[in-house]
């Protein structure tokens, strides 16, 4: 539920490994902070360690240790991720528990992990999102919408499959009226879509296009309704 706490952590055996406990201490050693990450998306900056960044991210390792400008100036400017999301992913990677308050924040952390090649963190976040959708299946619509901006393939596949399975119920509850054009288009194009009748889909689109600014997108969606 939006606004409630969502706790996320790596498996206990990972978080309590001796190496991870040592890395948690290293993170706060000022004398080891020899590089800066600058996040244009939210204006944040993170002073950190090249050694720590090279361990957690193969992407940052190449930037700092390869033949790139960032390696010589020890500064990386990042355009497509926020410092908040990155620090959440980093905290998870070194074994800390983090708390977020909505699906958007959790997706952003997973997206940052994916962006920097932190596969274990990305996979853990995706598993948690799967659990959240399983508990509240209407979240599949919100997840599909977010995947257009934060492409997490595992989340998108799971959310799409859930929405296809629950299509009739999501129509009846009105939740699909919150779907973006891209999300609805994905559902209507999918061969796995099975509904009681095409009339239900037409009724959904009629309700969906009542929102301001949706008349033109609706014109692109109506031809996707299959009659047979």
Secondary structure as GFF3:
##gff-version 3
##sequence-region A 1 228
A	DSSP	beta_strand	6	8	.	.	.	ID=ss1
A	DSSP	alpha_helix	12	15	.	.	.	ID=ss2
A	DSSP	alpha_helix	18	26	.	.	.	ID=ss3
A	DSSP	three_ten_helix	30	32	.	.	.	ID=ss4
A	DSSP	beta_strand	35	39	.	.	.	ID=ss5
A	DSSP	beta_strand	44	48	.	.	.	ID=ss6
A	DSSP	alpha_helix	50	56	.	.	.	ID=ss7
A	DSSP	alpha_helix	58	65	.	.	.	ID=ss8
A	DSSP	alpha_helix	69	73	.	.	.	ID=ss9
A	DSSP	beta_strand	75	78	.	.	.	ID=ss10
A	DSSP	alpha_helix	83	93	.	.	.	ID=ss11
A	DSSP	beta_strand	98	100	.	.	.	ID=ss12
A	DSSP	alpha_helix	103	115	.	.	.	ID=ss13
A	DSSP	alpha_helix	119	135	.	.	.	ID=ss14
A	DSSP	alpha_helix	139	147	.	.	.	ID=ss15
A	DSSP	alpha_helix	153	165	.	.	.	ID=ss16
A	DSSP	alpha_helix	167	173	.	.	.	ID=ss17
A	DSSP	three_ten_helix	175	178	.	.	.	ID=ss18
A	DSSP	alpha_helix	181	189	.	.	.	ID=ss19
A	DSSP	alpha_helix	198	208	.	.	.	ID=ss20
A	DSSP	alpha_helix	215	222	.	.	.	ID=ss21
###
